[in-house]
């Protein structure tokens, strides 16, 4: 951008014109420009491997100013130090001749005064003296920079030796050998640089959104440095790499997470404050990345954070959804779905790789067979092709230099535009291919009530799996000539059944493209693929019509048939002609009406090296019920890996007052990466001083949560004497939000019948419920409407007043969770026993000192063991005594059509499959007990402290290290803190 009053040809270093008179202070602050400074990421002096040979430096006047010639021991950071010194001396480099090698620098610089004056003999001597200091080993710009307040000296980045590197390559390495600084001035310069040169905004006016975008870009610059260092280091040591495949990654906002992981939140807050902005205000400008729906995606995001923090060489792979799940809007209490335009203003955290990382993905067509040397070779002749383009998001670890990657695939047409069709007047056909391709990465979980919706889901799964397989094979082949090391260098993790097409796709690539035989290909597949199951619900175990796969992926269906045939032959050798037993483990399910389906979970189990559940009870159900025949065949395959959540986002970063309290009590912040240290709190849980401070911290968090609920729901909430009772999660019958609502109705009815004296003893409650229902899930949508109807009734009744408030929190997401979870006092996890695989929300609430009311289901069982049965409220039927099976559904009686909730009532009156009516009396008794405990705030606080103290086991760091050791056989690979030896 040209400054007013300056010609285009103005010399470098010329000051820009003064600010417009009369600008407000905020505009003046944000418009200040400062001379560019060479700056760093980490504190500490440069260090290198310079030899002890003598240095030669000459400075002589020339017509252009002065010619500087030097020959000296080279070191990492030398060129950066020299150019920064020239800047400090007020010199412009008009030409440079960079020579030498990694051990010796032989450089010449032609410099002039930035002011335009003549370089005198006195100047020459001054330049020589300063440069002698700059090129001395271990010296540089540090003293000058520190004196000027510009921060510590530029710290060298690790530089790997490159065999046969040219002088140009060495120059590139030298120019990129320092980190960006994290001092306040450097941060401000980076932000205003992006305002002007990335966003093309003037220095006189940029709003909060533009300030956020510029701030995010400046943080991404720092992430890219560590990301590149991490990838270069991995290439040099060639560790085993993990490929984590998931349809969902519910990332949440990235700005605060990155600032905290980089440990620069304080510097950024100060830098923005001086520029006239508030960091916490700018954070709200970021849209949550709409890449997931519920616990599956959030678990994947927690795992990414822990993989980076524990230094596991792992990348996440998924789809870059244009609109994500959906934005939930309530109209008259009914859920309405709107597109989530989260990419409307761009995503400053991602890096598009369209020029370098893109793969062709095939669909439809037919398979041809030909002979080559007596061997059958198969060729898939696709009928449709699209291009998968990579978008990378750096994932920083905490207190480590390691920065991993989330690679998401976006679908683009194989040909961007059909010009021939356009020129012949067929305008619709010209853009049809583009629209059809881009639909693949438009929406998470398209409505599958139609054939087209089902096919689109299957296409999405193949799309991202195929791109990921091609990416993994390409990376492996770049470093290895043969396939003998493939299983030692690659591990795939399928996060639920959605990525199961990985199995036939990897087989296809190995056999049809790499020309390996079936036996060798199957050996590699079964040595590298691993499967995590996340559900015990039969309807959630994916099945695809054989006819659909044959049409969409003809080669894959052939491979699936072959896998199944070979497996069934093994089973026949084991079970003889017991066809009923054999059919129970067949990948192909044949229904009585003649339908054929591919059981994706069975395919995953048969091909996987390991199969794991995500909580101890869940893993037992898998072994002895869901996959019992396979457990009988391969007991060694099955493992348990209890889920965890990242303590950074879900405690240290979202609940700063509690983080400070824990750090004070435990003596350091080491607990953030070693969460088991929290157990030291147990001994002091009854300490009056700790309890008093604990309640103060909880009150601050509760106030924040109440304000968030009021803002989002529009419901006025009472004073904070009321207990904050929260159930926020995906809406589903098995999660039993209906049981919660019926409990609220019961409480409401009881309060209305009370005398004034009885009301005086009531524990006031704010009951908040939130979550999304799948677009095609009518029963879940009716539950949302019921919550809204109950809220309208209760909140308008003066007979109840502030004793009970009900709020539905719309469009619940990660950012909303970060506001609500820290302040919650009672958290409901009341799924029917035996239906919840694990759950991770319970872990987040427990970490923040909320008390759990729940069933003996999922991770609740292990939470109860860790925090103590006295510190959790358990009720209801157990999984081993599940009485759902014998219950026969009775026909529902006719009801007036105007009753919206008749199906809900019928579900508990005539079948009660999820035991809502069965568990209701125990649930009410449990709630009464909770009220009694809450009246004794010392007892409640003790339980709250014990809840946090027992949460150490539920760190995703622990979970990931177990995966790395027991499943992936992957060793953590930490990027060195110090410079690498150039030798």
N, C-alpha and C positions, 0 to 999 in steps of 0.2 A: 504494500500500500504506500503510495507516495505521500509524503508530508506536504501540507500546503506551503507554498512559497519556495520550495526547493526544486531545482531542476533534476531531471532523471539522472544526469551525469555527476551529481554531487559526490565528492570524494567519500570513501569509506571512513567512518568515524565521525562524520559531520553530525553535529547535534541536531535533533529534530526541533521544530519550532516550539516555543513556549505554549503552554496550555491556554485554551480560550479563557479570557477573564470571566469571572463570575460563575465558574463551574462549582457545583456543590462539593463539599469536602469529600464525599464518597467518590465522586467522579474524579476529583483531583488525585485521590489515593490510587484509584485503579488505573489512571492514565499515566502514572509515572513510568518513565523508561530508564533503565539503568544499563550501563555498558556490560556486554556479555562477559561472564566470568567462567573460567575453567573450574568445574566443580565435581564432587564425588558422591558415591553412594555410601561407602563405609569409612569410618574414621581410621586414622593410622597412616604412617609414612609409607612411601613407595619402597618396595624391595624388589630386587632383581638378582641377576646372576652376572653382573659385570665383571670383566677380567681386571687384573691389576696393571694392565699396560698403561703407558703414559698418554696423557691427553695433549693434543696440539690445537690451539685456537688462534686464529688471526682475524682481526677486524681492520679493514682498510677502506678509506673513502673511495667512492666511485661517483660517476656522473649521476647515477640514479639515487645516491644516498650513501650506502655502505655495503660492502661485500663481506659477509661473515663466512669463514671457512673453518670447519672443525673436523678433527679425527680423534675419536675418544672411545672408551669402552661403551658398548651399547647396553642398555637396560630397558626393561619394561617401563614405559612412562616417560622416557627421555624426550621424545618429540613433543609430547603434550606439554612437558615442563618448559621446553624451549619456546614453543609458540605462546604459552601463557606469559612467559617472561618478556617476550617481545611486546605483548599487549600491555604489561605493566610499565614498560619503558616508553610507551607511546609510539611504537614503531609498527608500520604496516609492512607485511611481507608481500612484495610484488612478484617474486619468483623464487622457486626453491628447487634444488637438485638433491634428491634424497638417494643416498647410496649406501654401500657397506652391506653388512649381513647381520645376523642375530647377535654376533659377539662384538662387532665393531661398527660404529657409526661413522660414515664419511659423508657429510652434508655441506651444502652451500646455500646461503640465503642472501637474497638481494632485498634490502630493507630501505624504507624511506620514513621520514617523520610523518606521523598522522596529521600534524598541524600544517604540513607543507613547507616547513623551514629546511634549511641546509644542515646536514650532519657535519658538525665541526670536529676538529681534532680532539677537543676536550670531550665531545660526545663519544667519539670513538673509544677513548680510554675508559669512560664510564661504562659503555656497553661491554667492553672486554672484561672489566672487573666483575660486573654482575653475571655475565655468562659463565665465567670461570667457576663461580659459585654454583650456578645452575647445573653445570655438567658434572660437578664433583659427585662421586658415588654417594648415594643416600641423601643428596641435597636436592634442592629444587625450589619450588615457589612457596613452600610452606610458610616460611617466616614472613614473607611479604604479604601473602594472602591472609594470614592470621592477623597481622597488624591492621589490615584494611577491613577486617570483619567479614571476610568472604568465606570463612570456614577453613577447615584443615586442607592440607595439600592433597593433590590428586592422587588417589590410591590406585595402584596398578591392578588391572584385571588379569586373571589367569590367561596365558597365551600358550597354546599347545604348539610343539614343534611340528613343522610341516616339511617332510622330506622333499628336497629338491625345490624348495620355495624360491621364487624369483624375487628380485628386488621390489617389484611391484606388489607382490603378495606381502612382503615384509612391510612395505609402506602401509598397506591396508591394515595389517595387524597393529602397526604402531599408531595409526590414526584412531584406532578403536580401542586403545589400551587403557583408558581410564573410565571410571564409573561416574555417573552423574551425581552431583552432590545433593545432600538432603538438608542443607542449611536453609534458613528462611529466605534469604535473598535469592538463592538459586531456584528455590521452589516458585517464588514470585515471578522470576524471569521465565521459567518454563511455562507457567500458566498464561502469562500475557503473550508469550510467543505463540502458543496454540490459539489464543483468542484471535490474533491477527493472521497467522499463516495457515492454520488448519481450518478455523471457522470463518475466516475472512470478515471479521467484525472490526469496527473501529475501536480505538482506545477510549473514545468518549462515551460509548454506550454499549454495554452488553449486560443482558439480564441474568437472572439466577440460573436459568436453564443453560445459557451459554457459558456461564462461569462454572457450572457443574461439568459440562462437556470438556472444557479446557482443563479443568482440574483432573478429570479422569484420564485424559490423554497424557497429561504430565506424569501421572502415576503409572500408566501403561508403559511409558518410556523406560521407567526404572524396572518394571517387570520384564521387559524385553531383554534388558541386559542380562539379568540372572537366568532368563529362559534360554538365551543363546549359550551362555556358559554351561548350563546344565546339559543341553543337548550335545554340545561339543565334548564335554567330559564323558558322557555316556558313549559317544562314538569312539572315544579313545580307549575306554576300558571294556567295552562290549559286554555289559551285564545282561542277565536274563530280563526281558521286558514283558510287562503285563499289559494286556489289551482288555479293558473293562467295557463290555458292550451293554448298553442300557437304552431302552426307548425313552427314558425320562432322566432329566437332570434338573431338579428343582433348586436352582442356584441361589435365588434371592438377589438382593443388591450386592454389588461387588466393591463399591468405593471404600466403605469403612472396613470391610474384611481385608482388602488389600493394604490399606494404611496400617491396620493393626498388625497384620502379618509381617509387613516391612518395618514395623515399629517406628513409624514416622507420623503418627496421628497428631501428636502435639505440635510438631513443626508445621504441618499443613494447617492446623487450626490457627496458629499465630500468623502464618503467611497470609491466609485468607482474611483474617481480621484486619490486618494492616491495609489490605486492598479494599476493605469495606464490605466483606461478606462473612456470613456465619456458616461454618462447616456443617453443622447439624441441619441448617435450612437447605443447603445445597444437596445434602444426602437425599432429601425427600423428592428432588427432581428426577432421581433415577427410577425407572420402571423395573419392577421385578422381571427377570428373564422368564418368559412364558414357555418353559421347556419341560414342565412336569405337572403332575396332578396332586399326588399325595405322598404317602410314606415311601413308596418305591423310589421316586425321583429324589426325595430329600435324603434318603439313605445314600444314594449314589453320590450326591453332592458332598455329604459328610465324608464319604470314603475318599473322594478326590482330595479334600483338605488333609486328611490323615495320611494318604499316600505321599503327598509332598512333604508333610511335616516329619514323617518317619523315614524319608529318603528312599522310598520304594520306587524303582524305575517303572512307572505305570502311567498310561494315558487312558482317559475316558473317551469313548466313541458313541455318538448318538446322531440325532437329526436336528438341524437348525430350523425349528418350526417358525414359519412366518407369523402365525397368529396364536400358536400354542394351544392350550386347552380351550378356554373361553373366559371372558369376563362375566362374572355373575352379577346380575342386577335383579332386585326384587321389585315387582310391581303388584300392589295389592296382595303382597305376601307370597306371590308365585315367583319361582325362579325363571328368569329369562336369560338366554345366553347371547352374548355379544362378542364379536371378534376382539381379541386382545391385541391392539395395535402397538405392541411393545417396541417394534422396530421403526416406528414412524419417524423418529428423530435420529435414527442410527444407533449403533451400539459401539461406543468408544473402546470397549474391552476386547473386541474381536479383531482378528487379522485375516483378511480374505486371501486365500491362496490360489485363486483361479488361474494364475499364470503358471503355477508350478505343481500343484497337487489337485489333479482332477482325473476321474476314472469313468470309463463307459460302463453303464449298467444295462443289462439286457432283459427283455421280457418277451413272452409269447413266442411265435415261430414254431420251428420243428427241429428234430435231431436227425442228422444223417450219420451213417456208419460207413467206414471204408477200412480196407486192410493195408497194413504197412509192416512188411517183414513177418507176416504170419500172425500179426497182432491186430485185434479190433481197435480202431480209434473212433471216438465219437466227436462229432462237431455240432454245436448248437448254432443254428441259423436263426437269429432272433427276428421277430417281426416288429419290434419297437426298441429303441435305445434312448436313454437319457444320460446326462453327464452329472456325476456327483462332484461338487466343488467343495473343497475343504475350507472351513472357517475355524481358526484356532483361537482359544482363549487361554492365556497363561494362568496357571494355578499355583500361587506362591505357598511355600511352607512357612511355618512359624519357627523363628529362631534357627533358620537354616538357609543356606544359599540355594537349595534345590527349588526349582520352579518347574512343575510338570505341566501337562497340557490337556485341555479338553478339545478334541477335534470333532466338530459337528459338520454334517454333510447337508448341503443344499442342492436341490434338484434343478438343473438347467436343461433346456432342450439340446439334443445332440447337434442340431443346427439352430442357431439363434433365430433365424428368420427365413422363411421360404420365399425367396425373391421371385422365383419363377411363377409360383402360384399367385403372388401379388400382382405381377406384371400382366398375367392373363385375366385379371379381374376377380380371382377367387380370394377375396380379402379374408373371409372367415377361415379358410384352410391355411392361409399364410400365418395366422397367429394361433391356430388350434393346437399345433404341436407344442408351442411354447407354454400355453395354458395347461395342457395335459401334463407336461413334465413338472411344472412348478407346483401343481396340485399335490404332488408326492410329499413335499416338505411344507405344506401349508398349515395343517391342523393336526394336533395330537389326538389320537383315538377318534377317528371319524365315526359317526353313528353307523353301527353295523347291523341295523335292522333291515337293510336292503342288501341285495347281492352286490351292488356297486360299492356300498360302504365296506362290506366284508373284503372285497377284492382290493380296495384301496389300502386297507390295513395290511393285507398280506404283501402288497407291493411295497409299502413303506418298510416292512421288516426285511424283505430281500434287498431293497435299495441300500439301507445303511450297513447291512451285514456284508454285502458284496463289496462295497467301497472299502470297508474296514479290512476284509481279507486281502484285497489287492494291495492296500497300504502296508499291511504287516508283511506280506510276501516280498514286496518291493524293498522294504527296509532290511529284511533278512538277507536278501540276495545281494544287496550292495556291500555287505561285509563278509559273505560266505559263498564259497564256490559250489558246495554240494549241500545235501539235505541231512547229513549225519548229525549236525548240531542243532537242527531245527527245534527239537523237543527240549534242548538245553538252553535255548535262547528265547523261546516264545511260550507264553501262557495266555490263553483266552479265558475270560470269565463271562459266562452268560448270566445276566441279571434277570432272572425269571425266564419264562418260556418264549418271550418275544424274539430274542436273537437265535432261536434254535436252528433256523435255516443256515446258521454258520456251519453246521455239520455237513450237509450236502454241498454247500458252496465251496468249502475248503476241499472236500473230496473232488469236486469238479475241477478246481484250479490245479490241484496236484496231478490228477490223472489226465485231463484233456489238454492242459496248457503246459505243464511241466513234464508230462509223459512218464510219470511214475505209475507202477502197477497198482492194482487194487490193494494187495496185501500191504505194500509199503505205505501207500496213502492212508489206509485205515490205521496202521501203526502210529503214524504221525498225528492223525486226528485224535485218536484215543489217548495219546500222550500229552496233548496240549489243550484240549477243551475241558472246561469245568462248568458245572451247573449249580446255580443257587435257586432253590425253589422258595417262593414267598407266599404260598397259599395252601390251604387244605380244602377250599371250597371247590366242589367238582366243576361248577360252571366257569371257574377261573382257570382251569387247566385246558389250555387252548386245543381246539380240534378244527382242522380245516378240511373242507370237502376235497376228496381225491380229484374229482373232475375239475375243480377250480385250480388246483396246483398243476394238474396236467396241462391245462390251457395256458396258465400264466408262466409256469416254470417247467417246461417239459423235460429238460435234462435232469432237473432236481428230483422230479417224481420217479424217473428211472433209477436214480441212485438210492432214493428212499426204499423203493421196492427191493433193490438188491441188498441193502442193509437188512431189511426185514427178513428176506428169504434166508440169508446166511445165519441170522440170529435164530430163526425158528428151526433151522436144521440143527443147531447146537441144542436147542431146547428139546427137540425130538430125541436126540441122543441122551438127554438127561431124563426125560419123562416118558419116553416111548410113545405110544399112540394115545396118550391122554390129551385129546384135542381140546377139550374144554379148558384144561389147565394151560395148554399152549396158547390158545386164543386169548386168554386173559392178559398175556404179555405181548401180544402182537402190536406192532406200531399201527397197523391198519385195523380200524374198528369197522365191523360190518353190523349194521343195524337190522332188526327184523323186517323193516320195510324196504330193504335192499340198498340202503345208503352206505357209502363208504367214506370214512374220515381218517385223516392222519392225526394220531395222538402225539402232539408235539412234545409233551413232557416225557413220554415213553422214549421217543427218539433221542431226547437230550440225555436221559438216564443211561440208555444203552451205549451212547457214544462217549459219555463223559468219563474223564479220569477220576473225578470226585464229584459227589453230589452232597450238598449241605443244606440243612435247614438253618433258621435264623433265631431260634430260641430252643431251649432244651426240650420243652414239651412238644414244640412243633417238630423237631427232629425225630422225636420218638413216634409221633403220629405218622410221619413219613415212612419210617422204617417198618412199623407194625400195622399200618393201615393203607395209606395212599399208594406207597410203592412196596408193599410187603413182598410180592413175588420176586421183585428185583433184589431186595435186601437178602432174601434167602439165597439168591444166586451169588451176589457180590457184597457180602457184609462189609468188606474192607473199603468199598467205595464211599460209604455213608459217613458223614461227619456232622457235628454241630458247630456253628459259629454264631454265638449270640450277638445280635446287632449292638451297635453303639452309635453315639452321636459325637460330633466334634465339640469339645469343651471350649474351643475358642469362640465360635459364633454363638453358641447356646448358653454360655455363662460369662466368660471373660469379656467378650465384646458387647453383648447386649445387656449386661447387668453390671455396669462399672462399679456402683457402690458396693455390691456384694463381692465383686472381685477384689476391691481394695480391702474390705474386711477380711477376706480369706487370706490375702497376702500378709496382712498384719498379724493375724492369728498364727499362721504357719511359718512366718519368718522369711519367706521369699515367694516369688511367683513361679517357682519350679513346678508347682502343682498343675500349671496350665498344660504342661506336656507329660506330667506324671500324676494323673488324677487320683491314683490310689492314695496319695498323700492326704486326701481329704479325711480319711478315717481317723486322723489325729484329733479331729473335732469331737469325737465321741466322748472323750474323757471330760470335756468341758461343757457338754450340752446343758447341764443344769446351772452353770455359772451365771449368777444374776447380771454381772456386767456384760458378758457376752450376749445373754438373752436380751438385755435392754438395747444394745447396739443392733442386734439382729432385727428386732421389731422396728427400729428406726429405719433401717435399710429397706425392710419389707414394705413399710408405709410409703416410702418414696416410690418404690416400684409399683405399688398398688395404685397410687395416685395417677401415675403415668398410664397404667393399664385401663383404669376407669375412664380417663379422658379419651383414650383411643376408642374404647367401646362406645362412648357417647357420640364421638365424631362420626363413627362409621354406621352406627345403627339409628342415630337420631333419638334414642331413648334417654330421657333425663334420669341420671342415677342419683341415689341418695348420698348422704354423708358416708364417710369411709368406715363407719362402725359396722357396716354390712359386710358379711363374708362374701368374697368374690369366688363364685363357683362356676367353673368353665368346662365345657366340652367342645373342643374344636378339632375336627378331623373330617375326612371324607364321609359324606352321608351314605349310609348303607344299613340295610335291615340288621345285619349281623353285628354291627357296631352299637346298635340299640339306642340311638337317639330317642326312639319312641318310648323306651323305658324311662328315660330322663324326663321327657315331657309329661308322661303320666304321673311321675313323682311330683312335678311342679303343680299339676292340676290338683293332686291330692293335698299338697301343702296349701295351696290357695284356698281350697274348700275348707280346710281345717281352720285357717286363720279367720275366714269370714264368720265362722260359727263361734269364735272365741269371745269371752267377756273382756272388757278393758284390762282387768287384772291379769288374765291369762296372756293377753297380747303383750303385756309388759315384760314377760319372760321369753318372748320369741326372739330367736337369733335372726336378725335381718339378713336377707340374702339378695345378691345380684346374681342371677343365673344367665350366663352367656353361652349361646350355642352358635357354632359356625361351621361351614364346610360346603362343598359343592356336591351336587348330585349329577351323575352322568346324564347327558341330554336325553337318552332313551330309557332312563330308569324311573318309571312313573311312581312307584311306591316311595322312592327316596324323595321325589319332588313333593309328594303329598305330605311327607314328614316335615319338610321345610315350611309348607303352607300351614301345617298344624302349629308349629312353633310360632309363626307370625300371628296366627289367630289367637293363640293363648296369650302372647305378649300384648296384643291390643286389648284384650279383655282385662288382664291383670293390671296393667299399667294405668288403666283408666278408672279403676275401682277405688274410690276414696275410703272404702271400708278396710282396705289393705294398706293403703298409703305407702310408706317407705319400707314396710316390713318385707316386701317382695317386689323385685323388679325382674323383668324378663327381656332379653335382647337377642335378636339374631344378628350376627356379625357377617355382613355380605362380603363376597369376594375375598375370603380368607386366603392369605398367602404367607410367604416367609417373613416379609417385612412386618405384617400385622402380628404374626406370631412373636417376633422379637419385642414388640411392645407389650403384648398381653402375658406371655409366659412368666416373665420375672415377677409380676405382681399377683399372680394367681395364688389363692390360698387353698382351694380344693379343686382337684382335677379329676374328671370322670373318665375312666377307661373300663367300660362295663360290657364289653362284647360277650356274646354267648361263649361259655367255656368250650374250648376245642375248636374255635373258628378263627381266632386271630393268630397269625403266624408268630408275630413278635410285638410289633408296635414300637415306635421310637418316641412318640410324643410323651409317653409316660416317663421316659428317661429324662427328657428336657425339663419337664415340670419338676420332677424329683430333684434334679440338680440345683434348681433354683429355690428349693425349700417348700414347694407345694406338697400338700398331703394327697395321697392317691386313694380314691375309692374305686374299687374294681373287683373283677372276678379272678378266679385262679386260671388265667388264660394268658398265652403269649409270654412276654417278658415280665408281666406282673408277678409271676411266680418267683423269678430270680431276683426281682427288685425286693420282694418281701423277705427273701432270704438274706439279702445284703443289708437292708436297713432295719430289719427286725419286724416280726409279725405285729408287734405292739405299735408300730409306727405307720401302718397302712390299714385301710378299712376294707376288709374282704367280705363278700357275701355271695350267695347264689350257688347253683349246682356246679359240680365238678365235671371235668371232661369225661372221667372214667364212669360217671353215673349218668351220662347224657341220656335223657329220656325222649329225645326227638324222634328216634326211629320208630318206636311203637305207636306214635301218635297218628291217628288216621284223620285226615281232613274231612270235616263234615260240611255238607252243602250250606252255603250262606243263605240266610233268609232274605227275602226281598226288602229293599229299603227305598225310601223316596229318592228320586234322582238328584234332588237338591242337596243331599248330604254328601259333601266332598270327601269326608273321611271314612265312609263306609268300608272301603277295602282295607284300611288300617285296622278298624275295629274287627272286621272279619278275620284278619290275619292272626289276631291273638285270641279271638273267641272260638274259632272253629278248627284251627290247626296248631297255632302257637309253635311253629317250627323253631323259632329262635328263643323260646322259653321266656318271653316277656311276662306273660301272666304267671307262669310258674315261679319266676324269681321276684315278682313284684312285692310280696309281703316281706321277704328278707331284705329287699332294697329299702323299703320304708323303715324297717327297724334299724338298718345300718345308718340311714340318714338321721334318725332321732339320736343315735349314739354320737354321731358327728357333732350335732348341736351341743350336746352335753360337754364334749371335749373342748369345743370352741369357747364355751363360757369360761373355762379355766385357761387364761392366756399363757400362763407359765407352762402348763402341760402341753398346750398346742405348740408353743415356741420350741420346747424340747424336741417334740416330734419333728418339727420343721428342720431343726439343726441336724437331727439324726438322718433325716431324708437326704440332705445334701452330703453328709458325711459318708453315707453308704453308697454314693453314686459313682465311686471311683472305677468300679468294674465296667461301667457302661460308657467308657470312652471309646470312640471309633478308632483311636490309635491302637488300643489293645486288640480290637477286632482285626484290623488290617495286618498287624504283626502276626497274628495267628494265621490269617490267610496266606501271608508271605511264607511262613515256615511250613505249614501243614498241607497247603493246597498248591501254591504256585512254585514252591521251592526257589523263591527269589530272594536274593540277599540285598538288604538296603545298601545303597550306593550314594554316599554323601559327597557332594561337590566340595573340594578342599577349601578351607578358609583362606589359606595363604596362596601366594603365587606359585604356579607350577614351574618345575625345573625345565628350562628350555632344552636341556640335554636329552 
